[in-house]
Amino acid sequence: MSSTPPDLAVVPGRLVDEVLRSAHAEAKRLVEEVYVQSAQGRLVNPDSSFLRPDPEARERVIALPAYVPEPVPAMGIKWISSFPENLKLGLPRASAAIVLNDTTTGFPVALLEGARISGFRTALSALVGADALTEGARRATKFAVLGTGYISATTVQTFLADGWSLDQVAVFDLSAERAAEFVQELTDGHQGLRVTVADSAADALRDADLVLLATTAVTPHLDRLDGLAPDAIVLHMSLRDLTPEALAGAEHVVDEVSHSLREKTSLALAVEAGVVAREDVRPVGDLLTGEWKRTPGRTAVYAPFGLGSLDIALGTLVLARARDLPGVLTVEDFAGLAPQH
């Protein structure tokens, strides 16, 4: 008995954004579930593959394949580029596509704009980590944000949408113009929110109890975290800002340990240098299940490398909600195998 392979759904960025905005709570729960599955070894999440046309340049494209068994079996790959020079052209730094495969036949069933899914899952990753590390307190007296691109904007907006109370937000960017635009956009959308531009990274970090690092740095440039508030949480989303010395003495939480110790991340360099012991690096899933708790009085650095399983799980959620919306393109018989009449 033969059957026709499924049609291919193409979901453009506008619809991806629309669905994600309406699915905040469900998407957050999904990220938590994936992290628990990861900590329990129930995912199929191969190492990411990096394509660098010029090994000495910052431009790269990354392939992240994954299979997620629950709550809905999902399989696919994210193909995401990072071209920082795009910013000078007025274009986003990152662009991406996500391909989802049928888990029974392996045939592709969807092509989704992936940069929005990737940005949203990064923001949710930061949110889930911060929630777990604060045991649900969901408040920051001073939130320091280094880097004012799309990821920072999406992350701060996601925290606010989830009900976090931010008494003060201090931002710093090497581009004063981008920092000013970031502040304007944030305050336009959240009247009464206190947001200021810091004169330096050190000024932004001083006395901060919550820190977001989302820069395009490829080598560590911050060598100390001793100016932070006690019990500070550092969301090291860009992965390569902190020197091994800056990481000394902190507690370290990641999404998946082996993934996070690759590609010359700050944490990988710290472990290689013997500043951080590999066995002291914990997955966030252990926090979510209560398997591990952070030590009071110590800075916690959360550095999720980025699991393809999150993109695939969220992509599957987007597809389910968007499939019948106007604007989704359906390519019938994409594989060209239907009987011809």
C-alpha positions as CSV (number, residue, x, y, z in Angstrom):
1,M,0.0,0.0,0.0
2,S,1.4,3.4,-1.0
3,S,0.5,6.9,0.1
4,T,1.3,10.4,-1.1
5,P,3.9,12.3,0.9
6,P,2.5,15.2,2.9
7,D,2.3,18.7,1.5
8,L,4.8,21.3,2.6
9,A,3.6,24.3,4.6
10,V,5.6,27.6,4.3
11,V,5.1,29.9,7.3
12,P,6.5,33.4,6.8
13,G,7.9,35.6,9.6
14,R,4.8,37.8,10.1
15,L,2.7,34.8,11.0
16,V,5.4,33.3,13.1
17,D,5.6,36.5,15.1
18,E,1.8,36.6,15.4
19,V,1.6,33.0,16.7
20,L,4.5,33.4,19.2
21,R,3.0,36.5,20.7
22,S,-0.3,34.7,21.4
23,A,1.4,31.5,22.7
24,H,3.7,33.0,25.4
25,A,2.5,30.8,28.3
26,E,2.4,27.6,26.3
27,A,5.8,28.2,24.7
28,K,7.4,28.9,28.1
29,R,6.0,25.6,29.5
30,L,7.4,23.8,26.4
31,V,10.9,25.3,26.9
32,E,10.8,24.0,30.5
33,E,9.6,20.5,29.4
34,V,12.4,20.3,26.8
35,Y,15.0,21.3,29.4
36,V,13.8,18.6,31.8
37,Q,13.9,16.1,29.0
38,S,17.5,17.2,28.2
39,A,18.7,16.8,31.8
40,Q,17.1,13.4,31.9
41,G,18.8,12.3,28.6
42,R,15.6,11.8,26.7
43,L,16.4,14.1,23.7
44,V,18.2,13.4,20.5
45,N,20.2,16.6,20.1
46,P,23.4,16.2,18.1
47,D,26.1,18.8,18.3
48,S,25.6,21.9,16.3
49,S,27.6,22.2,13.1
50,F,29.3,25.5,12.3
51,L,30.0,26.8,8.8
52,R,32.5,29.6,8.7
53,P,33.3,30.9,5.1
54,D,36.3,32.7,6.6
55,P,37.6,31.1,9.8
56,E,39.0,34.5,11.0
57,A,35.8,36.4,10.5
58,R,32.7,36.6,12.7
59,E,30.3,35.5,9.9
60,R,28.9,32.0,10.4
61,V,26.0,29.7,9.7
62,I,25.0,27.0,12.2
63,A,23.0,23.8,11.7
64,L,21.0,22.5,14.7
65,P,19.2,19.2,14.2
66,A,17.1,17.6,16.8
67,Y,14.4,15.1,17.7
68,V,12.0,15.8,20.6
69,P,9.8,12.9,21.8
70,E,7.4,14.8,24.0
71,P,4.8,16.3,24.3
72,V,4.4,16.1,20.5
73,P,7.0,14.1,18.6
74,A,9.0,16.5,16.5
75,M,12.0,16.3,14.2
76,G,13.8,18.9,12.1
77,I,16.7,21.3,11.7
78,K,17.4,25.0,12.2
79,W,19.8,26.7,9.7
80,I,20.7,30.1,11.2
81,S,23.2,32.6,10.0
82,S,25.0,35.4,12.0
83,F,26.4,38.2,9.9
84,P,27.1,41.2,12.2
85,E,28.0,43.5,9.3
86,N,24.3,43.3,8.3
87,L,23.6,45.9,10.9
88,K,25.5,48.5,8.9
89,L,23.2,47.7,6.0
90,G,20.1,48.2,8.1
91,L,19.4,44.5,8.1
92,P,19.1,42.1,11.1
93,R,22.3,40.3,12.2
94,A,20.6,36.9,12.1
95,S,18.4,35.1,9.6
96,A,17.2,31.6,9.7
97,A,15.0,28.8,8.3
98,I,13.6,25.8,10.2
99,V,12.6,22.7,8.4
100,L,10.3,20.2,10.1
101,N,10.1,16.6,9.1
102,D,7.3,14.0,9.4
103,T,8.4,11.7,12.2
104,T,7.0,8.6,10.5
105,T,8.3,9.1,6.9
106,G,11.0,11.7,7.3
107,F,9.6,13.8,4.5
108,P,9.7,17.6,5.0
109,V,6.4,19.0,6.1
110,A,7.1,22.6,6.9
111,L,9.5,25.5,6.2
112,L,9.2,28.3,8.8
113,E,11.0,31.6,9.1
114,G,13.4,30.8,11.9
115,A,15.0,34.0,13.2
116,R,11.9,34.9,15.2
117,I,11.5,31.4,16.6
118,S,15.2,31.4,17.5
119,G,15.0,34.9,19.1
120,F,11.9,34.0,21.1
121,R,13.3,30.7,22.3
122,T,16.5,32.5,23.4
123,A,14.4,35.0,25.3
124,L,12.3,32.2,26.9
125,S,15.5,30.3,27.7
126,A,16.8,33.4,29.6
127,L,13.4,33.8,31.3
128,V,13.2,30.1,32.4
129,G,16.7,30.2,33.7
130,A,16.1,33.4,35.6
131,D,12.9,32.1,37.1
132,A,14.6,28.9,38.2
133,L,17.6,30.7,39.7
134,T,15.4,33.2,41.6
135,E,13.0,30.5,42.7
136,G,10.2,32.5,41.1
137,A,10.9,35.9,42.7
138,R,10.6,37.5,39.3
139,R,12.0,40.9,40.3
140,A,15.3,42.7,39.6
141,T,16.3,45.9,41.4
142,K,18.8,46.7,38.6
143,F,18.8,44.9,35.3
144,A,22.0,45.5,33.3
145,V,21.8,44.9,29.6
146,L,25.0,44.7,27.5
147,G,24.3,44.7,23.8
148,T,21.1,46.3,22.4
149,G,20.2,44.1,19.4
150,Y,17.3,42.0,18.6
151,I,18.0,39.3,21.2
152,S,18.2,41.9,24.1
153,A,15.1,43.6,22.9
154,T,13.1,40.4,22.7
155,T,14.4,39.2,26.0
156,V,13.5,42.3,28.0
157,Q,10.1,42.4,26.4
158,T,9.6,38.7,27.2
159,F,10.5,39.3,30.9
160,L,8.0,42.2,31.1
161,A,5.3,40.2,29.3
162,D,5.8,37.4,31.9
163,G,5.2,39.8,34.8
164,W,8.8,40.5,35.9
165,S,9.2,43.7,37.9
166,L,12.3,45.7,36.8
167,D,13.0,48.6,39.1
168,Q,15.8,50.0,36.9
169,V,17.2,48.9,33.5
170,A,20.8,50.1,32.6
171,V,21.9,49.5,29.1
172,F,25.3,49.7,27.4
173,D,26.3,49.2,23.7
174,L,29.4,50.1,21.8
175,S,27.1,52.0,19.5
176,A,25.6,55.0,21.5
177,E,23.0,55.4,18.7
178,R,21.7,51.8,19.0
179,A,21.6,52.1,22.8
180,A,19.5,55.3,22.5
181,E,17.1,53.6,20.0
182,F,16.8,50.6,22.4
183,V,15.9,52.9,25.3
184,Q,13.4,54.8,23.2
185,E,11.6,51.7,21.9
186,L,11.5,50.2,25.4
187,T,10.1,53.3,27.1
188,D,7.6,53.9,24.3
189,G,6.1,50.5,25.0
190,H,6.3,50.5,28.8
191,Q,5.4,53.9,30.2
192,G,7.0,54.4,33.7
193,L,9.8,51.9,33.1
194,R,13.1,53.5,34.2
195,V,15.7,52.8,31.5
196,T,19.0,54.6,31.2
197,V,22.1,54.4,29.0
198,A,25.3,53.7,31.0
199,D,28.6,55.4,30.2
200,S,30.5,52.0,30.2
201,A,29.9,48.3,30.7
202,A,31.3,48.7,34.2
203,D,28.8,51.4,35.1
204,A,25.9,49.2,33.8
205,L,27.1,46.2,35.8
206,R,27.7,48.0,39.0
207,D,25.3,46.8,41.7
208,A,23.2,44.9,39.2
209,D,21.4,41.8,40.5
210,L,20.3,40.7,37.0
211,V,22.6,40.9,34.0
212,L,21.9,40.1,30.3
213,L,24.9,39.7,28.0
214,A,23.8,39.6,24.4
215,T,26.6,41.0,22.4
216,T,28.4,39.9,19.2
217,A,31.7,39.4,20.9
218,V,33.7,36.4,19.7
219,T,36.5,36.7,22.4
220,P,36.1,37.4,26.1
221,H,36.4,41.1,27.0
222,L,34.9,41.3,30.6
223,D,37.4,40.2,33.2
224,R,35.5,40.8,36.4
225,L,32.0,40.5,37.9
226,D,32.9,41.6,41.4
227,G,30.9,44.8,41.1
228,L,27.6,43.0,41.0
229,A,25.0,42.8,43.8
230,P,25.1,39.8,46.1
231,D,23.3,36.7,44.6
232,A,23.5,38.3,41.2
233,I,22.4,36.3,38.2
234,V,24.2,36.7,34.9
235,L,22.4,35.6,31.7
236,H,25.3,35.0,29.4
237,M,23.4,34.5,26.2
238,S,26.2,35.5,23.9
239,L,28.5,33.0,25.5
240,R,31.8,34.6,24.8
241,D,31.9,37.9,26.8
242,L,33.5,36.7,30.1
243,T,37.2,35.7,30.7
244,P,37.9,32.6,32.7
245,E,39.0,34.9,35.6
246,A,35.5,36.5,35.6
247,L,33.9,33.1,35.9
248,A,36.0,32.0,38.9
249,G,34.0,31.5,42.0
250,A,30.6,31.6,40.4
251,E,28.1,28.8,40.0
252,H,27.5,27.7,36.4
253,V,24.2,26.6,34.9
254,V,23.8,25.7,31.2
255,D,21.2,24.0,29.0
256,E,23.2,20.9,28.2
257,V,26.8,20.5,29.6
258,S,28.6,18.9,26.6
259,H,27.1,21.4,24.2
260,S,28.1,24.4,26.3
261,L,31.8,23.3,26.5
262,R,32.4,23.7,22.7
263,E,33.4,26.4,20.2
264,K,35.6,28.4,22.6
265,T,32.8,29.6,24.8
266,S,33.8,31.5,27.9
267,L,32.8,28.5,30.0
268,A,34.7,26.1,27.7
269,L,37.9,28.2,28.1
270,A,37.4,28.4,31.9
271,V,37.1,24.6,32.2
272,E,40.1,24.1,29.9
273,A,42.1,26.5,32.1
274,G,41.0,24.6,35.3
275,V,39.3,27.7,36.6
276,V,35.9,25.9,36.6
277,A,35.5,22.2,37.2
278,R,33.4,20.4,34.6
279,E,31.5,18.5,37.3
280,D,30.4,21.8,38.8
281,V,28.5,22.8,35.7
282,R,24.8,22.0,36.0
283,P,22.0,21.7,33.5
284,V,19.0,24.0,34.1
285,G,16.7,21.0,34.0
286,D,18.2,19.9,37.4
287,L,17.0,23.3,38.8
288,L,13.6,22.8,37.3
289,T,13.1,19.4,38.9
290,G,14.6,20.3,42.2
291,E,17.6,18.0,41.7
292,W,19.9,20.9,42.4
293,K,19.7,24.3,44.1
294,R,22.1,27.2,43.8
295,T,24.1,28.4,46.8
296,P,23.0,31.6,48.5
297,G,25.4,34.4,48.3
298,R,27.2,33.3,45.1
299,T,26.9,34.8,41.6
300,A,25.2,32.4,39.2
301,V,26.2,32.5,35.5
302,Y,23.6,30.9,33.2
303,A,25.1,30.3,29.7
304,P,22.7,28.2,27.5
305,F,24.5,27.2,24.3
306,G,21.3,26.8,22.4
307,L,19.5,23.5,21.8
308,G,18.1,22.7,18.4
309,S,15.4,20.8,20.3
310,L,13.9,24.1,21.5
311,D,13.7,25.4,17.9
312,I,12.1,22.2,16.7
313,A,9.6,22.0,19.6
314,L,8.6,25.6,19.2
315,G,8.5,25.3,15.4
316,T,6.0,22.5,15.8
317,L,3.9,24.6,18.1
318,V,3.9,27.4,15.6
319,L,3.0,25.1,12.7
320,A,0.0,23.7,14.6
321,R,-1.4,27.1,15.3
322,A,-0.6,28.7,12.0
323,R,-1.4,25.9,9.5
324,D,-4.9,27.2,8.7
325,L,-4.1,31.0,8.9
326,P,-4.3,33.2,5.8
327,G,-0.8,33.8,4.5
328,V,0.5,30.2,5.0
329,L,1.6,28.9,1.6
330,T,0.9,25.2,1.0
331,V,3.1,23.5,-1.6
332,E,1.2,20.4,-2.8
333,D,3.2,17.3,-3.6
334,F,6.5,19.1,-2.8
335,A,8.4,15.8,-3.3
336,G,6.9,15.3,-6.8
337,L,5.6,11.8,-6.2
338,A,1.9,12.1,-6.6
339,P,0.4,10.0,-9.5
340,Q,0.1,12.0,-12.7
341,H,-3.2,11.9,-14.6
